[in-house]
Amino acid sequence: GAMAAEKLAGYRDRIRRELDQVVDFWLKHSHDKLYSGFFTCLDQDGKVYDELKYVWLQGRQVWMYCRLYRTMERFHRDEILEAAKSGGEFLRRFAWTPSAGSPGKCAFCLTREGQPVKVQRTIFSECFYVMAMDELARVTGDHDMQVKFTSVIEVLSTLTVSVLPFRVLQTSERVLQVHAESVMDQLVRWVRVDPAGLGRPQLPGSPPVNSLAEPMMLLCLVEQLAEGRTDVTDKYREVGSWCVQQILQHVQRDGTAILESVSKEGKELPGCQGRLQNPGHALEAGWFLLQYAVQHGDEELQRTAVDKFMKIPFQTGWDQEHGGILYFLDVDGHCPTQLEWSMKLWWPHCEALVAFLMAYSQSREPALLDLFSQVYDYTFSHFPDTEHGEWFGYLSRQGSVELDFKGGPFKGFFHVPRCLYMCERLLDGLLEASCDA
Amino acid sequence: GAMAAEKLAGYRDRIRRELDQVVDFWLKHSHDKLYSGFFTCLDQDGKVYDELKYVWLQGRQVWMYCRLYRTMERFHRDEILEAAKSGGEFLRRFAWTPSAGSPGKCAFCLTREGQPVKVQRTIFSECFYVMAMDELARVTGDHDMQVKFTSVIEVLSTLTVSVLPFRVLQTSERVLQVHAESVMDQLVRWVRVDPAGLGRPQLPGSPPVNSLAEPMMLLCLVEQLAEGRTDVTDKYREVGSWCVQQILQHVQRDGTAILESVSKEGKELPGCQGRLQNPGHALEAGWFLLQYAVQHGDEELQRTAVDKFMKIPFQTGWDQEHGGILYFLDVDGHCPTQLEWSMKLWWPHCEALVAFLMAYSQSREPALLDLFSQVYDYTFSHFPDTEHGEWFGYLSRQGSVELDFKGGPFKGFFHVPRCLYMCERLLDGLLEASCDA
């Protein structure tokens, strides 16, 4: 009734204000006006303390700017579009490092000027690159942008012949989308067919693993690329369904636990690796699955997403003593070997907020709103910096700020604004529905 | 006077008891009687919680057992020698992974049975391998051992032709020593001539770095290999002196700070990497340098070791509020990006104890004994587990136990017993001298 609506409106208004403030913080402090791209190592008050440019975070910031520009009227501003385009160009010019081996890899980290510093032997730089390029394709129809990007593609094609499955393209309005899809196709091959191109040696003591992050990221990309496009939806239908199956393999111990890594056959792995739980990550998988299930009208998957990937990780991960979600746990109760296991990180809380609010929006089960409220109370009383804006990222188990920067090698313009954006839209939907009622 | 001697005797007795207890803990819990080698992932009470065998820790345990066997009468026991030999054989059979690229690399981590799980693109597995093999060479003169090792070398030679600069050896009593030296020579080439064999791609944004750990480890190996051997001392004289120069390059900011990474030319590097301080590591470098300086009668280096590599890191790293030595710091006072920067780890405290006691033994400067006492009080009131023996490794900034295991991927039978062993000997020396006085 009115009480519930008032509560939801309170959440929505706070979240809306917070999103405005967070966007302003990054617009003001993170843009490199000299070389383009984004600084992400930002002190408590926004000062740059390191000029390295982390490719994950470059891609995520381009994606987030474009998504806000495309879907929220108050962010449909030239300033935001221009920042996204400039970041996209930086990525297209500098992210690829052909020297790291055929068929080329995106670097993990670049100098301010764009020289590669480090290349990871994983798929994630490329994943965030695809997210960025696809969302950029959706907001740029202008001829200028196309011409710029086409020339970049030509340069890359010359440099790297067969580095990537670049189709030689004429200037067309689908140039970015086609490029994003070609990288996506490479990612699918790395994960499903042959990981050799990633550069990790295959060692007899280390058989291939189904790591929760990989099918999650690919599923996220399928959703990204397919949105509103029938042909692309068809093209990636089977990949999407494979990703869901791979994610479901992480439900273990007779359905009582989500484990972060399992064998390719879906069996529990030995030792610490096999017993590791990352509740925030499972919760993120939960809302990815729920979104997919709703789109496909799959009610069983909807229940699994909520019961297995939201309720269980929350029960496991919530710190009964100090509140907040623990970073890592061992399913048998051993102490994890990760030094940071007991810290409270911002992003698992972001994922939990999205997960429980999305689940509540679907089912209207009051217990799910209570879980959202519980996470909301901890999150908004611990993470936002009331002095300089934006959120702290890393708290001790007891809830004190342990690392006071706003951005770092793994914290950029992504989890906080994505959470606030998703929650604002979900709350708008709920409030609209309650007005209609 | 008598007061001081009494204090020193108190330290010595406690340290001696502690060393006995720590040795017993690892003898009892860490031996794999089925496949040989050592389990290092040991719970609070010694139970194995993961069967992976970390090569650094295998090598360190072999070294430590041999050193205790060789130099301390109460540890000159068959049980200890046999454990060291069996660990050494495990290493010799399984550590090398030719498939990781020519000229072969030691794995970082093996399965219980000895299959390679992970190979790092650094020098450290090989360094601890050399330490182990050299110390093993010093304690095994028996024919049985020689025959076993020779056959292993033959197998390896067949497998890997030119993988390592194995000289084809007849059974001789110097077989292990020669092997250790040949790996050492490869290490020196990797660090000084060509790192390509380590497998890290050279990237234009990431010029080669002088990382404190590399010259420290090589200096430690020079001391290890040269002990009591005139020819080897001559062979590695220039390498040792080069290591010292490389370590001294880390004195920066007009002599007011030790930085963990500098350029190959000894200049400060940009960003977080350039500003990083690891006080425990600098303190360890301090006693390596002091030991070297004393051996070479270099009084200037002796002063530098104490003033720059001990007093400065301690002033920087000691937590005025909660006590104990912080793990990482930024020289300009920014927050480090390492999530664990504010934790109190056992090993920096071990290194500080050795450093200050060694420095005091040399100079008899009372302030250095005070520093030892300050670290001793924190260490012995926080790290030892009075219930199950051995030491906790990882405390929060406030000093509570955050990870309760006794051994893990980076904590084995090394820093604690090496510290106790060195301190016991130093205290014996001091007490003997005070009796003579």
HADDOCK unambig.tbl for C-alpha pairs under 7 A between the chains (distance, minus, plus):
assign (segid A and resid 49 and name CA) (segid B and resid 271 and name CA) 6.85 0.50 0.50
assign (segid A and resid 50 and name CA) (segid B and resid 271 and name CA) 4.68 0.50 0.50
assign (segid A and resid 50 and name CA) (segid B and resid 272 and name CA) 6.08 0.50 0.50
assign (segid A and resid 51 and name CA) (segid B and resid 271 and name CA) 6.75 0.50 0.50
assign (segid A and resid 100 and name CA) (segid B and resid 201 and name CA) 6.61 0.50 0.50
assign (segid A and resid 110 and name CA) (segid B and resid 205 and name CA) 6.78 0.50 0.50
assign (segid A and resid 111 and name CA) (segid B and resid 205 and name CA) 5.96 0.50 0.50
assign (segid A and resid 115 and name CA) (segid B and resid 204 and name CA) 6.03 0.50 0.50
assign (segid A and resid 115 and name CA) (segid B and resid 205 and name CA) 4.56 0.50 0.50
assign (segid A and resid 116 and name CA) (segid B and resid 203 and name CA) 5.93 0.50 0.50
assign (segid A and resid 116 and name CA) (segid B and resid 204 and name CA) 6.16 0.50 0.50
assign (segid A and resid 116 and name CA) (segid B and resid 205 and name CA) 4.81 0.50 0.50
assign (segid A and resid 117 and name CA) (segid B and resid 203 and name CA) 5.95 0.50 0.50
assign (segid A and resid 117 and name CA) (segid B and resid 204 and name CA) 6.96 0.50 0.50
assign (segid A and resid 117 and name CA) (segid B and resid 205 and name CA) 4.44 0.50 0.50
assign (segid A and resid 117 and name CA) (segid B and resid 206 and name CA) 4.71 0.50 0.50
assign (segid A and resid 201 and name CA) (segid B and resid 100 and name CA) 6.59 0.50 0.50
assign (segid A and resid 203 and name CA) (segid B and resid 116 and name CA) 5.92 0.50 0.50
assign (segid A and resid 203 and name CA) (segid B and resid 117 and name CA) 5.95 0.50 0.50
assign (segid A and resid 204 and name CA) (segid B and resid 115 and name CA) 6.02 0.50 0.50
assign (segid A and resid 204 and name CA) (segid B and resid 116 and name CA) 6.15 0.50 0.50
assign (segid A and resid 204 and name CA) (segid B and resid 117 and name CA) 6.96 0.50 0.50
assign (segid A and resid 205 and name CA) (segid B and resid 110 and name CA) 6.77 0.50 0.50
assign (segid A and resid 205 and name CA) (segid B and resid 111 and name CA) 5.95 0.50 0.50
assign (segid A and resid 205 and name CA) (segid B and resid 115 and name CA) 4.56 0.50 0.50
assign (segid A and resid 205 and name CA) (segid B and resid 116 and name CA) 4.80 0.50 0.50
assign (segid A and resid 205 and name CA) (segid B and resid 117 and name CA) 4.44 0.50 0.50
assign (segid A and resid 206 and name CA) (segid B and resid 117 and name CA) 4.72 0.50 0.50
assign (segid A and resid 271 and name CA) (segid B and resid 49 and name CA) 6.84 0.50 0.50
assign (segid A and resid 271 and name CA) (segid B and resid 50 and name CA) 4.66 0.50 0.50
assign (segid A and resid 271 and name CA) (segid B and resid 51 and name CA) 6.75 0.50 0.50
assign (segid A and resid 272 and name CA) (segid B and resid 50 and name CA) 6.07 0.50 0.50
assign (segid A and resid 335 and name CA) (segid B and resid 403 and name CA) 6.07 0.50 0.50
assign (segid A and resid 335 and name CA) (segid B and resid 404 and name CA) 6.54 0.50 0.50
assign (segid A and resid 335 and name CA) (segid B and resid 405 and name CA) 6.95 0.50 0.50
assign (segid A and resid 337 and name CA) (segid B and resid 408 and name CA) 6.70 0.50 0.50
assign (segid A and resid 339 and name CA) (segid B and resid 340 and name CA) 6.41 0.50 0.50
assign (segid A and resid 340 and name CA) (segid B and resid 339 and name CA) 6.41 0.50 0.50
assign (segid A and resid 340 and name CA) (segid B and resid 340 and name CA) 6.27 0.50 0.50
assign (segid A and resid 403 and name CA) (segid B and resid 335 and name CA) 6.08 0.50 0.50
assign (segid A and resid 404 and name CA) (segid B and resid 335 and name CA) 6.56 0.50 0.50
assign (segid A and resid 405 and name CA) (segid B and resid 335 and name CA) 6.95 0.50 0.50
assign (segid A and resid 408 and name CA) (segid B and resid 337 and name CA) 6.70 0.50 0.50
